[in-house]
Amino acid sequence: MERYKKLTLLHSNDLHGDFFSEESGEKTIGGASRLSGYISKVRSEEKNVIYAIAGDMFRGNIIDSEYKGISTIEIMNMISPDVVTIGNHETDYGLAHLLFLEKCAKFPIINANLFIKTNNSRLFKPYHIAYVDGMKILFIGIVTEQVLANTKNEGLVGTFVDISEAAQEIGRICNTYNAIDIDYTVLLTHIGREEDKKLAEMLDPAWGVDVIIGGHSHTFIDRPAIVNNILIVQAGTGTDQIGRFDLVIDTDTNATHEWKWQCIPIDENCPRDEKLEQLIESYKGTTDLKYGRVITRFKRELTHPDRYQETELGDLFADILQKSLGLDLMLLGSGSIRGEKLWPIVTLQDLMEIFPYDDSIYLVKVTWNQLKRMLLYMLRDEAFEGEHTEFYQFSEGLHVTYNRTNHEIEKFTFENLPIKDDQIFKLWLQKFHFINLKEAFNITLEEIEQNGTNRIVSTSCRDVIEEYLSNNQHINVSVEENQRLIVKK
């Protein structure tokens, strides 16, 4: 048997329903059609090709939301990945629905550490072995509890708590299947770039893990990180690019002999998949009819360039919810806004795509000290250093100046008045953030409940925003004129 064999390993992550190409200057970039065309081109040019996806195929497009992921699965069936692991947004429509979607998929969906609590049975097959040119390539799927906050609604379903337990599970699988002479081992993770590095440090070299293909943090990289002799990669987000490894595998030592990695742009140099375009257009025709109506017009384009700063759209949506529902303060999850801009003419489809999570709104009561503690946790260094943490947009009235050097809040006023120690705020939170208080704010529900009863005040935050926009035209927002959050370095 030939000792050295070539393998081309293509990979994506966090596609988020990015089905359509976009114009960027004079270039056309991205889109599922050209992504599929590039993958097909590589499959025709190279002998041994595997295409893998490291989670979050769902969300970000009205087509995905309208069909609750069924459309996405059908589109992915045409692209035909060889193996996929789940991300946190695969659970957005509920775990039962995800298991239904798995049955619709014509490709393996793997995950090693989601299980049913009552009998410890896994929900998915934990691994997939791809047989390529006489080689056995082992893939293992990993996602941890930190990125599966939605599963807290699923009382009988759990996940291993942290990456140390996930590492132990990887060891068990590798120890079991290395006995059949696995030639190469790839982890498909959806835990974020920094967590990938921590995970790699925990893995015993004897387990034989060669590559980690990650997701969740939407990280663009120039070259792989190498930790514990493991290559760690990620390919940003969407369909504008695809990661590509050209590997030479030593089948005697079951390890990487040579490697080259690059991030390939998906642009007009990539062929189109016309059959896939026809499928996507059939879905688009339906959603355009249903959601194409104009609901408002802004004075200008409003933006949300970075989830870890105050933004125009963040201010707008937080203010709408606060004013419409009438309490003191709205803390809007910055990650609820899933795009960087909203055009002056806004259709219902535009709103649903940029704000896809139609959560309930909860009223909670917090003291000044509790609110300050919550905000200090939100503003910890990890939020500004590339780690995937929760961040919030404030409604009008609250002004905070935070010093990153000494980690202190220098100014803290509400409606231009100093906040009193015993002052209690009536605070709005989306359901996702309410059920994940500890992870989001480092505070427990039991602590907050001492200030009064919590309750649902609206079952649909998007209904509130849509109604306001439909009745208000020519909206303009300026962060600079009335800045609510100032972060000093």
NORCOR-V448556 format. One record per backbone hydrogen bond with DSSP energy under -0.5 kcal/mol. NH is the residue of the N-H (numbers start at 0). CO is the residue of the C=O. Records with the same first field share a line. If there is no record, write none. Layout:
# NORCOR-V448556
NH: CO  CO
This chain:
# NORCOR-V448556
4: 2  248
6: 246
7: 47
8: 6  244
9: 7  49
10: 242
11: 51
13: 54
15: 55
16: 56
17: 14
18: 16
21: 28
23: 26
26: 23
28: 21  26
29: 265
31: 18
32: 18
34: 30
35: 31
36: 32
37: 33
38: 34
39: 35
40: 36
41: 37
42: 38
43: 39
44: 40
45: 41
48: 46
49: 7
51: 9
52: 82
53: 11
54: 52  84
64: 60
65: 61
66: 62
67: 64
68: 63
69: 66
72: 68
73: 69
74: 70
75: 71
76: 72
77: 73
78: 74
79: 75
80: 75
81: 50
82: 50
83: 107
84: 52
85: 109
89: 86
90: 87
91: 88
93: 90
97: 93
98: 94
99: 95
100: 96
101: 97
102: 98
103: 99  100
104: 100
107: 81
109: 83  107
110: 124
111: 140
114: 112  157
115: 120
116: 114  155
118: 115
119: 115
120: 115
122: 113
123: 113
124: 108
127: 138
129: 127  136
130: 128
131: 129  134
134: 131
136: 129  134
137: 135  183
138: 127  136
139: 185
140: 125
141: 187
144: 159
146: 143
147: 144
150: 147
151: 148
152: 149
153: 150
154: 152
156: 153
157: 114
159: 112
165: 161
166: 162
167: 163
168: 164
169: 165
170: 166
171: 167
172: 168
173: 169
174: 170
175: 171
176: 172
177: 173
179: 176
180: 177
182: 135
183: 135
185: 137
186: 210
187: 139  185
188: 186  212
189: 141
191: 214
195: 191
196: 192
197: 193
198: 194
199: 195
200: 196
201: 197  198
202: 198  199
206: 203
207: 204
209: 184
210: 184
211: 230
212: 186
213: 211  232
216: 214
224: 231
226: 229
229: 226
230: 209
231: 224
232: 211
235: 218
237: 13
241: 263
242: 10
243: 261
244: 8
245: 259
246: 6  244
247: 257
248: 4
249: 254
250: 2  248
253: 249
254: 249
256: 247
257: 247
259: 245
261: 243
263: 241  261
265: 239
266: 264
267: 27
269: 266
273: 271
276: 272
277: 273
278: 274
279: 275
280: 276
281: 277
282: 278
283: 279
284: 280
285: 281
286: 282
287: 283
288: 284
289: 285
290: 286
291: 287
294: 345
295: 345
297: 343
298: 474
299: 474
301: 341
303: 339
308: 305
311: 302
312: 302
314: 310
315: 311
316: 312
317: 313
318: 314
319: 315
320: 316
321: 317
322: 318
323: 319
324: 320
325: 321
326: 321
327: 425
328: 425
330: 427
331: 329  392
333: 390
335: 332
336: 333
337: 335  353
341: 301
345: 295  343
346: 344
347: 292
348: 290
350: 346
351: 347
352: 348
353: 349
354: 350
357: 355
358: 356
360: 457
361: 428
362: 454
363: 361  426
365: 424
367: 420  422
368: 420
370: 366
371: 367
372: 368
373: 369
374: 370
375: 371
376: 372
377: 373
378: 374
379: 376
382: 379
383: 380
384: 380  381
386: 381
388: 386
392: 331
394: 329
397: 394
398: 412
399: 483
400: 410
401: 485
402: 407
403: 401  487
406: 402
407: 402
409: 400  407
410: 400
412: 398
413: 416
414: 396
415: 396
416: 413
418: 411
422: 419
424: 365
426: 363  424
427: 328
428: 361
430: 359
432: 429
433: 429
434: 430
436: 433
439: 435
440: 436
441: 436  437
442: 436
447: 443
448: 444
449: 445  446
450: 447
451: 448
454: 362
456: 360
457: 360
460: 358
463: 459
464: 460
465: 461
466: 462
467: 463
468: 464
469: 465
470: 466  467
471: 468
473: 296
474: 296
481: 477
482: 479
485: 399
486: 484
487: 401  485
